[in-house]
Amino acid sequence: MAKKKVAKKVVKKAPAKKASSDVTGFASARVERLIRGAGAFRVSSDAIAALNTVLTDFGTKIAKYAIEITNNSGRKTVKSEDIKLAASKL
């Protein structure tokens, strides 16, 4: 009896997401709520986009510094204390 050749299924993995500064990571509605919560009555879409960019850039800086703190502590897991310390230092 001849054996049948079975084609193997090829599973493609999704490409890893890149963390870059041009990605706005927050929902526009949430950013608008932040501005309105601070007391604004009207908010322009440009203001929402600008704050979103600033928050994303600053959040990325905090995350990178927190990773450095984690690595210097000999750990692989970023903890809330690392984030708080990084935010207080920047």
Buried (B, 14 or more C-beta within 10 A) or exposed (E): EEEEEEEEEEEEEEEEEEEEEEEBEBEEEEBBEBBEEEEEEEBEEEBBEEBBBEBBEEBBBBBEBBBEBBEEEEEEEBEEEBBEBBBEEE
